[in-house]
Each structure stands twice: as structure tokens, then as C-alpha cells.
Amino acid sequence: MTTADWGFANELEDISGAIAIVGVGDADYTQASGRTTQEIAAQATERALADAGLRPADIDGLMYTPYVADQFDAAAFHAHFGTAHPLWVSQNGGGMVWAGSAPYDAALAIRSGEATYVLNTFAVAWATQRQQMVGGPGQVHADDLYKQNLEVPFGWFPQPVYFATVARRHMHEFGTTVEQLGAIAVACRRHATLTPNAVMRAKPLSLGDYLRSPLIADPFRKEDCCLISDGGAAYVMTSVERARDLRRPIIAVLGVGVGTSGAGVYWSQQQAFTSTPQVFAAPSAFAMADISRDAVDVLACYDPFTIVSLMQIEDMGFCPKGEGGRFVEGDTLHFDSGKLPYNTHGGLLSHAYVLGVAHVVEVVRQLRGEAAAQVDGASVGVFGGYSGPQASTLILGRQ
């Protein structure tokens, strides 16, 4: 099967060097906090604006996702800040794949004069909502009619079960081992223990600890699976020219790529069962940026499960397909000794489950030299976004 058989790269205009991320902010990352999603997003937005040295009235563009309830839309923005000015609004933002592709849409809006300072936000209160047995990915998937009729009756639910199936298939095809999956979990946890706002900062994990942890869905242990948490993040974008007048170092968008699976929205429809649409997204982004994989100093990927990390590392071209297990062994992914520092804040596995938007914030901080687990001399960083049927690659560089 060739890549052309099951997906394609979305056609994107060249925006390399057109815009920069000039402000980033995290909400508090916690277990159940009692906060609403919009309260969490507002906190992240306030911190991103303060980081950029901007006022709420300076923001004239807003991006969020409609696919997760109660996001920080225009009405919520104006209600929180007491503003009423016009906003360019796009629902092609938020987390997941859109955390990586939002800068593309923002660049087009800025280029056309529709906006000057664009805010992208995403937040969840899933840990709080889980106490009432509502919200979260479990409910989203359980409510889906396709899954109700064609996956759940066969026991392919919830997410740890069917991603464990993907992991087992990868093991069958390529000889991947549980120790290699564990190396991903251990690297992410080590980075989280160094990151003050990570949910798992006080819970170190060795490979021995990982292997002693009981199976929950063979070959997965709980450490192979993402957290459920409250939290969110935001980042502000503007033109590189305007960025030079602001307080923060210029972190420019060098490349963006989006890949789409033509096989179907659901993994059970996926023809390339052990691949992700990063095989289409990453080449386009690297071509736009005109850099090689060897130039990348830090990588952050959407990591709901260890196997998704491993597959994206392969599919983005950091190693040949099928060699991801051997590639991630040992300290390859560690911030201070590895050849590909990965999810240096801890990722969805150990930092917080906010669907990738905090990954972009972490890459920006790495390139500024402000991260807790700082990669020495980092100047190019990559984020891999993911939603199942789509993937995005966002390449950032310090100027």
C-alpha cells in the first residue's frame, strides 16, 4: 500500500516567516477543580495577554474549536473582559490537530487585514465533569452512533482498548516491545517531574515501575494512557513585523502542514492501521520551512497513548517506519541527553490532558529558553497535532 492509497496532504499557501507567536499562557493544571471550561480558558488568556504585553482590546481575532463544549468564544471573551469591539472569529482553532494548524488560518487573516492580533484558546474541565459522569472523551465516544453500533458491540471501547489493539498490531508487524513503549512513558514522566505546573510532577516513574504496573488493556498499563484533567492554554499571534515591537523574543512560524486520511473518520476504517496522517502533514511542513529533520531541537506530539507518540515519530520522518521502537529506547527522548527531546513538559501522558494546546506553549518556551526542562540552545521546535482522521505539523523557529 502506498501513502496515496489512504490519504493526502491538504493544499496550503506558503506562510513561512509571515507570523509569530508573541504571547503564551497556561491555566492552572489540576485534577477536579470545580471550575468551568470558560473560567479556565479566561485564566489562560489573561496570562497569554500579560506575556505578550497586550490588552484585551488589542485582540481582534479569536480562534477556538466548536467540537468541545463551552469554549472561549466571542461572547465569552467580551463578557469576561468587558469589551465590545469587532472580532474576526474562526472555529478552526483550539486543540488537537487545530492547535498546530491555527497559525495557518491566523496568518491568512493577518495577511488579508482581517485581524492584527489573533488569540487561539482551548480548555477542558473534564476532571471536574467526570465526577458527575459527564464530559470527557469517554462520553464523546460513547455518544457517537458509529461507535455505538459498529465498535462497542464488539468490545472495541473505550479508547485504551482500541489503541491497545493498534499497539499490539504494531508489535506484530515491527517487533515493538513493551519496554520501548515504556521508554516513552518514562521520558514524559521525567519531564513532568521537572515542570512545576504538571499534574504528575510529584510522581516519578522508572522503567521498572512501569513494567511492574498492572496491565489494563494488553499491552497497555495506565502509564501508557493520557490523564484526565482540568486545564487549558492560549497563545497570541501577529505578524513578524508587529512582533518586533513587542516584549518577547520572536518565535516565527516556519512551516505548517495538514494531512487527512481518506480511509474514514474512525480507526476501525483506517486502511493503514499502524500509521497516522502525519505521513502527509510532515513532509509539507518541512518543505514549507525548508529545513531537515536534523535541524529540529525539540519535538512535541499529541500523545493520548504511547503508541500514538511512537507512530507519529515514525510518520514525521524522524526514523524509518517500523523502527520507532528501537529509536525511542533508552534516553533518546530525554531533554538533556537524548537526540530528540520529546514532550519536554510531560505531554498528555504526564503534564495535563488539554489536547495539544499546551504542547505549542511548551515549544514556544523552549525556543525562548524559558522551559523548566530546557533543551540547551533550542532554536527549532516542532508540534505534531492529531485528531485521528487528521494530523498537523507546526514548525517554529527563534529569530
Buried (B, 14 or more C-beta within 10 A) or exposed (E): EEBEEBBBBBEBEEBBBBBBBBBBBBBBBBBBBEBBBBBBBBBBBBBBBEBBBBEBEBBBBBBBBEBBEBBBBBEBBBEBBEBEEEBBBBBBBBBBBBBBBBBBBBBBBBBEEBBBBBBBBBBBBBBBBBEEEEBBBBBBBEEBEBBEEBBBEEEBBBBBBBBBBBBBBBBEEBEBBBBBBBBBBBBBBBBBBBBEBBBBBEEEBEEEBBEEBEEBBEBBBBBBBBBBBBBBBBBBBBBBEBBEEBEBBBBBBBBBBBBBBEBBBBBBEBEBBBBBBBBBBBBBBBBBBEBEBEBBBBBBBBBBBBBBBBBBBBBBBBBEBBBBBBBBBBBBBBBBEBEBBBBBBBBBBBBBBBBBBBBBBBBBBBBBBBBBBBBEEBBBBBBBBBBBBBBBBBBBBBB
